[in-house]
Amino acid sequence: MDYGILGWIVIGLIAGALAKFIMPGRDPGGIIVTILLGIVGAIIGGFIASAIGFGAGGNIWNLLIATLGAVILLWLYRVFTSRRTIG
């Protein structure tokens, strides 16, 4: 299934919630920032997956791509915000 930008935003909302479930903990921005990271991760993951030919794998595959992107962005967010608060 080929999603447009709006489809990836909706998938990103779900992926952001899943990323928060996979990586629990205190984040400076809470669930709202995590969901926004999920949306961005879904969009980036969707563009990358489509570019390499994996973008049309069905709803579950697209949700996995979006969740992976959200988890990576959440991890990066935690790395950069923890460095900033220490220094």
URPEUR-V405193 format. One record per residue. N is the residue number from 1. SS is DSSP state (2 for helix, 1 for strand, 0 for the rest). PSI is psi in whole degrees, -180 to 180 (NA if undefined). Layout:
n:ss:psi
N:SS:PSI
N:SS:PSI
//
This chain:
n:ss:psi
1:0:132
2:0:114
3:0:147
4:0:-173
5:2:-37
6:2:-39
7:2:-41
8:2:-29
9:2:-44
10:2:-46
11:2:-37
12:2:-35
13:2:-45
14:2:-43
15:2:-37
16:2:-42
17:2:-41
18:2:-39
19:2:-40
20:2:-35
21:2:-40
22:2:-39
23:0:74
24:0:161
25:0:174
26:0:122
27:0:143
28:0:-32
29:0:-9
30:2:-158
31:2:-31
32:2:-47
33:2:-39
34:2:-41
35:2:-40
36:2:-40
37:2:-35
38:2:-41
39:2:-48
40:2:-43
41:2:-38
42:2:-43
43:2:-48
44:2:-47
45:2:-39
46:2:-42
47:2:-44
48:2:-46
49:2:-40
50:2:-38
51:2:-33
52:2:3
53:0:12
54:0:10
55:0:-15
56:0:55
57:0:2
58:0:172
59:2:-44
60:2:-45
61:2:-45
62:2:-38
63:2:-38
64:2:-43
65:2:-46
66:2:-41
67:2:-41
68:2:-45
69:2:-40
70:2:-40
71:2:-42
72:2:-45
73:2:-37
74:2:-41
75:2:-47
76:2:-41
77:2:-44
78:2:-40
79:2:-49
80:2:-35
81:2:-30
82:2:-34
83:2:-37
84:2:-37
85:2:-25
86:2:-44
87:0:NA
//
